[in-house]
Amino acid sequence: MLCTMSLNLFGLYIDDLLNFDAHIDNICRKAGRKLNVLARLSGVLNVECKLVLFVLLFYHILNIVQPFSTFAVGIR
């Protein structure tokens, strides 16, 4: 079993091999929790309320990821 340590540096998790696996796991865990909340409320809320909740919960993630994804593809 391989033991690695990770460091939280300004909200970015980096392990001793300079991988972002811990950071990605953390983001996926947080997104899963938020999706679980939306799923539990899906039968109670109308479409407009669900959209507002989605934007409130995920807009900052989508806004952060978008510049990096276009940079990686080479689109400017």
N, C-alpha and C positions, 0 to 999 in steps of 0.2 A: 504494500500500500504506500502510495506516494503522498508525502505530507508537504503542503505548500502553505505559505503565509501570505496574507494579503494586507495591504495598507490602504486606508481611506485617506486620499489626498484631495482636499477640496471637493468632496463628493464623488470622486472618481476612485474606484477600487482597482488597484494594480497589484498583481502578485509578484513573488520573487523572481519569476521567469519573464517579467514584463508582459504578461498576458492580461487581457481584459475579461477573462472568463468569470471572475468573481463579480465584476461590474455588470456584465450582461445577465448573470444569474439574479443579481439584486434587482435590476430593472424589470426582468420577467416576473419576479415574485411580486413586485409592486403592481405591475400591470394586471397580473392575475387576480389580485385582491380587488382592484377597481372593477374589473370585468365581472367578478363575482357579485359585487354590489349592484351593478347594472342588471345582471341576470335575475337577481332576487327581486328587483323592483320592476321588471319588465311587464308583469301582469297587472301592475297597479297604475303605472304612469302611461300617459298618452305619448304619441310620437314626438311631439314638440318638447315635452319635458325630458324625454330620453335623449334627444339631441342636445339639449342644453347641458344635461349632466355629462354626456360624452365629451362635449367641448371643454367643460370645466375640468374634467378628470384627465383628458389626454392631449389637449391642445399644446401644452408646454412641451410634451415629449415629441409630438409631431413637428413642432416648430424648431426644436433643437436638432432633430435627426435630419431634417430636410437639407440644410446647408451642407452637412457632411456627406450625404448621399449624392448630391449633385457634384460635389468636389471630387468624390471617388470616381464618378463616371466621367468627369472631365467637362461637364456642362457649366457654362458660366453665364 
